[in-house]
Amino acid sequence: MNTKNFKNAIALTGGIATGKSTVCNLLKLHGLLTIDADKIAHKLLDQHSGHIAQMFGEQYVKDGKVIRKELGKIIFSNEKEKKRLEAFIHPLIKEDIIEEAAIFEKANVSYLIDIPLFFETMNYDIDKSLVVYTPSDIQCQRLMKRDKIDEKEARQKMSNQMDIEKKKELADYCIDNSTNLKNLQVEVERIIGEIS
């Protein structure tokens, strides 16, 4: 299954508000090379802001930048619009990821590609996966606090992704982020020992 593009790659994934960014930063501090699909997506959205305005309307773009929070409102609540955006942006993201991965592959060491929808899209031939896990009730609480939204909206956002328990089952490696930062650091160190 694995292609030459991602021979040494491990997909880093999880659910919304499970702490993926924090884990990513901790892994980087330990010297692990990481490619961030979200960062690439944000960059590409802004590069193609004119196209986004044509697709969804001028109100989603300001000063050449996509207003992601506003665009997110329609994407999270409308499956058709979500698929339209994904059909446009996902191939561009993949292109960028393949380019960055080619540099890391030359080093012939394990590295991470942070792909939020890795299991949902199955768009990448990466053999190994690492899931940042938080039970869904804690995930919901964190999302409500982070985005200042009510439980209904939080659950709506969560429903756009595969259930976190299912992701945990599919993962080769799992980091438990259900308690505190100190425990998370211990988990990260354990994982580094396992993957390096």
C-alpha positions, -999 to 999 in steps of 0.1 A, spaced: 0 0 0 28 25 9 41 46 -19 75 61 -21 61 95 -12 55 86 24 78 57 33 89 71 66 57 91 74 34 87 104 0 103 101 -8 124 132 -46 127 136 -73 130 163 -106 148 167 -114 185 169 -102 198 203 -84 166 213 -51 185 216 -34 177 183 -17 211 180 -3 208 215 10 173 208 25 185 175 44 213 193 57 190 220 69 165 193 86 194 175 104 203 207 118 168 208 132 173 173 106 154 153 100 167 118 64 176 112 42 187 82 11 205 92 -19 200 68 -39 227 86 -12 254 81 -9 244 45 -47 247 41 -48 281 57 -20 293 34 -37 279 3 -71 293 12 -56 328 13 -37 322 -19 -69 312 -36 -92 337 -18 -105 350 -51 -117 315 -60 -132 310 -26 -151 343 -30 -164 331 -64 -175 297 -49 -191 309 -17 -195 347 -18 -175 379 -12 -186 380 24 -161 351 32 -131 371 21 -116 403 35 -84 420 24 -74 390 3 -78 366 33 -105 340 38 -125 346 70 -122 310 81 -145 313 110 -174 325 88 -166 300 61 -165 273 88 -201 280 97 -214 269 63 -189 241 59 -198 225 93 -236 228 87 -239 220 50 -225 187 37 -228 197 0 -208 229 5 -182 210 26 -177 185 -2 -174 214 -27 -147 231 -7 -129 198 -1 -129 189 -38 -112 221 -45 -87 224 -16 -77 188 -8 -58 181 -40 -38 214 -35 -30 204 1 -19 170 -10 4 185 -36 21 207 -10 24 178 15 41 155 -12 66 183 -19 75 188 18 75 150 24 101 145 -4 126 167 16 120 146 48 122 113 29 158 121 18 167 122 55 154 86 59 140 92 94 105 90 108 84 122 106 48 132 112 22 145 88 -6 162 108 -37 153 89 -70 160 108 -92 140 84 -67 112 78 -92 83 85 -122 102 70 -107 108 36 -82 79 33 -64 102 8 -29 94 18 -9 61 14 6 63 49 10 30 67 13 42 103 -10 65 123 -8 82 156 -41 93 172 -43 120 199 -72 107 220 -96 124 244 -129 109 254 -158 126 235 -173 143 266 -140 159 275 -135 167 238 -169 185 238 -162 205 269 -128 216 255 -144 226 222 -171 246 239 -145 265 260 -121 270 231 -146 282 205 -170 298 230 -200 278 217 -228 258 233 -229 220 235 -253 216 205 -228 235 182 -199 216 196 -215 183 190 -224 194 155 -187 202 147 -177 169 162 -202 150 141 -183 162 110 -155 138 120 -152 101 126 -159 92 162 -128 95 183 -132 59 197 -132 45 162 -100 65 154 -84 51 185 -92 16 173 -77 22 139 -45 38 152 -11 22 153 -1 45 182 -22 65 206 -15 95 229 -39 99 257 -47 135 263 -76 132 287 -59 146 318 -33 174 321 -2 188 304 22 169 327 6 136 317 6 146 281 44 152 282 49 117 296 27 103 268 47 122 242 80 109 255 66 74 255 55 77 219 89 91 208 105 60 223 81 38 203 84 55 169 121 63 168 
